Amino acid sequence: MTKVPALALAAAVLAAGLTGCGQKRWCEHDATDTKVSDRYCKNHVPGYEWEHGDYKKKKKKKH
């Protein structure tokens, strides 16, 4: 009975990988929201994470 959960897990991983291929993504430094080399996220460096969508610099509101 261990084959069924393993198959379900494999299917979930495959589905997650396929949905990520069609999306735009980049690696970003969390503290500064600065786009950086993908190697930081690929190497799981703390303080960096994948971002998705259209990359646009965030504008700060002037008060």
C-alpha positions as CSV (number, residue, x, y, z in Angstrom):
1,M,0.0,0.0,0.0
2,T,3.0,2.4,0.1
3,K,3.0,2.7,-3.7
4,V,-0.2,4.7,-3.7
5,P,1.0,7.6,-1.5
6,A,4.3,7.6,-3.3
7,L,2.6,7.8,-6.6
8,A,0.3,10.6,-5.4
9,L,3.4,12.5,-4.1
10,A,5.2,12.1,-7.4
11,A,2.1,13.4,-9.3
12,A,1.9,16.4,-7.0
13,V,5.6,17.3,-7.5
14,L,5.2,16.9,-11.2
15,A,2.1,19.1,-11.3
16,A,3.8,21.8,-9.3
17,G,6.8,21.8,-11.6
18,L,4.7,22.1,-14.7
19,T,2.7,25.0,-13.5
20,G,5.8,26.9,-12.6
21,C,7.3,26.6,-16.1
22,G,4.8,28.9,-17.8
23,Q,5.1,31.7,-15.2
24,K,7.7,34.4,-15.1
25,R,9.8,34.2,-11.9
26,W,12.9,35.7,-10.5
27,C,15.0,35.6,-7.4
28,E,14.6,38.6,-5.0
29,H,16.4,39.8,-1.8
30,D,13.6,39.9,0.8
31,A,14.8,42.9,2.8
32,T,15.3,45.2,-0.2
33,D,13.0,43.7,-2.8
34,T,15.9,43.8,-5.2
35,K,16.1,41.4,-8.2
36,V,19.3,39.2,-7.9
37,S,20.9,36.3,-9.6
38,D,18.8,33.1,-9.6
39,R,21.7,31.2,-8.0
40,Y,20.7,32.7,-4.6
41,C,17.3,31.1,-4.7
42,K,18.5,27.9,-6.3
43,N,21.1,27.5,-3.5
44,H,18.4,28.3,-0.9
45,V,20.4,31.2,0.6
46,P,18.5,32.7,3.6
47,G,17.0,36.0,2.8
48,Y,16.2,35.3,-0.8
49,E,13.0,34.0,-2.4
50,W,11.4,33.3,-5.7
51,E,8.9,36.0,-6.9
52,H,6.3,35.4,-9.6
53,G,4.4,37.6,-12.0
54,D,5.5,40.7,-13.8
55,Y,8.6,42.4,-12.4
56,K,8.0,46.0,-11.8
57,K,9.9,48.2,-9.4
58,K,7.7,49.1,-6.5
59,K,7.0,52.9,-6.2
60,K,7.0,54.4,-2.7
61,K,4.1,56.6,-2.0
62,K,4.9,60.3,-1.3
63,H,2.9,61.8,1.5
